[in-house]
Amino acid sequence: MKRGEVWWANFAPSLGGEIQKTRLAVIVSNDAANKYLNRVQVIPLTSQKTDRVHPGEAAVTFEGRPGKALADQLATVSKERLLNRAGKLTHLEMQRVEQAIKIQIGLEN
């Protein structure tokens, strides 16, 4: 499991406004941690319309389908929640995801 890879992740059970169901998610934690820990940080992907991308979101295209990476749903999950590798985001898309994370957690104005 490496940074930038997209995996099918099982987010159930969820509470309140947490992301739900099994969906695609991109790994954003660093590769050293990914290698040795039993958990990773992920950003869920959605196929919602991309005509409106809010701060804390990044427009991405995966498998030819436009969608969004939801940095406001950044989560630490057990590797057991990651079911199957689906692919990888491009370098440009990862830059967009990183920018969305910075905005979401207040590292940039």
Buried (B, 14 or more C-beta within 10 A) or exposed (E): BEBBBBBBBBBEEEEEEEBEEEBBBBBBBEEEEBEEBEBBBBBBBBEEEBEEBEEBBBBBEBEEEEBBBBBBBBBEBEEEBBEEEBEBBEEEBBEBBBBBBBBBEEEEE
